[in-house]
Amino acid sequence: MMRHWLVYMTLLIMPLTLTAQEPDTVPLKKGRPAELSKPAPDSTAARMTGNQPAAPSDNIPEAAAVRQRLLAGRERDTTYPKVSRQWTLSADYTTEIDLPLDTAFALFNRYRITDRNSDFNAFLGNYGLPLYQINFFDRDWNPDRFLNSYYLPFMYTPDNTLFINTHVPFTELKWSNAGGRSKAEQTFRVRHSQNINRFLNFGLIFDIVYSFGQYSFQKAVDKNFLLHGSYNGNAYTGYFSAGINNHESEESGGLVNKDDLSRYTPENTPFVLNDLNNARSRVNNRYIMLVQRYSPGGKRDTVTGDIMKTGPITFSYVGSYEWNKRRYLDDYPMSAFYDTVMIDRNVTEDSLHQGLLSNTIRVDFAAGSTGRFRIGAGAGVRSELRSFGQVMPGDSLTKQDTVNRNMNSLVLTGKVFNNIGTKFGWSASGDLWFQGYRAGDFTVDGRIYKDFATPKKGTITWDATGSLASYTPSFWYFTWGSNNFAWQLDHDREFRLTAGSSLNWPNRNMNLRFNYALVDNFIYMGSDAIPAQHEGALSVLSLSVRKDLIFWKMHFDNTVLLQQSSNNDVLSLPLATARSALFFDHLFKFAATGGEMNFQVGGEAIIHTQYNAMNYMPATGRYFNQSESEIGNYPFINVFLNLKIKRTRIFLMVDHLNSGWTGYEYFLVPNYPLNIRMFRYGIAWTFYD
């Protein structure tokens, strides 16, 4: 019956092609071209002005948004004068969130995409392998992200699709390399975008991480592709995107003995899983998304395409389908690494898949003067059809069962906002699942912001956010079937209350943020690598500070994160984590040729205090709690040289300079050592033609 309902709704909605820009829009004003626009909670056009504060979360990770704001405040990049703008869409797909192109020269040596989403990450020693965020508030707790959450920073999904509008064809190439040929770590990105006319744009992004690693059974191959298109007309706006994300990794199971690091070279260091196992994991994701909006009376600038006027009502349709699959393969399941074998003693070929089909129709209203006072609200209904599939162990080694389940849900969604001038506003949004698999779940998010002007040092933005959610944990916490693991967990809903407040001062290169979370029935992976649920409340406190101290041409760029969990047995976090870079920055000008070259040279260090970091189980692809060992108090030190000539950026870096000199405790995950000292270099080119 649900399938028939979806068909009827699709036939009803698709011919209408209704939707366009959201009506809650304030007039455009000019801001710094490289600055991350500061979105008001009720405005599409305001997200391109630089006059209002950026949403602290939405689809943009907080670490990424703050980094972009601080770099924008530090430098004005003019290498992209012909690109009109770049943006992503809000969580409800009704609002454009303006983003600068990644053109920053400062600290260009920080080449990892994952570090741009969260400042501090723990991974299995080799870039491209699954990771988790050390900052609790950067972790994604969406139940539908269970199978790919540890690869999410590499991926393109409906939540982080990028759109662009450019006056001329735009192409960017990035490449980095480290290590010898047989142990090389390479990253490559190509991005191309061009407008067919001032309304219609198509583009693509292709990211590759191909990393052998210095240790055995550490290879990672990540390939992520995004195809996107947008049509920004006066009344009608349409967005299309499709993503292909493939991740393959070898599995080592960790060191046999961590003392072996001082006895063997990396290629000869023994690991628990070896050539007999040939263990490997594959995580695949596919998605397609279509967003349509229609706003009668809308009008755009004929040159820039920016919104100049919108009507009081907007009709929207949002449709997406996302598919995920995880496979785990092992040629020797009887090795001592596994406690049990439940399906096949000769080979492990675990496979799980999950799909989500979503369709939303909504209507948004707005009233009031576009420049001084704006108030509005919107509401809609969303249908969700989820599918799950896995092989469940039977009552003997010859009787297993392939299980497929389809579950539907209906959701009411809405928001309300109020803008008072350009320096104060608030918004609230929420979802209520009222039928089907997730009936009774809800989420509510709110935000208040205020800008304070200073006489000489720009604007200080105060931001306060809060959320309240009660939701059904991932299906995979409830049931799991594989060759080595099987469980059925009768869990309760997880309840989560979060609150945050921040001060952002771009002209002083400073950001201060406080976060608090109270989680009831917190669900996690226990020390036996299977799910467990904590009965009672778990609280988490976090304070993060970012500040770039500048004296003459010397920069001292610092990020400090302080965290505290109320129950370290359930959630262990390092008390302090810090990243500091000290570098010399200079612009060389050549009088004979009229040319210029930006130059940076310096070093950086990353360190965190000791804590019981999570371990990793290859058979499930999940990080789990452990209390046997603490890691931390080890500094990871790099030295670097950055150069920029016109539109070309180059970095040279010695990675993990201190390996072997300050001990052998270089772990972010227990028994998974980081690569030792190696030389790394990278380059980025941009083209317009």
Disulfide bonds with the S-S distance in Angstrom:
none
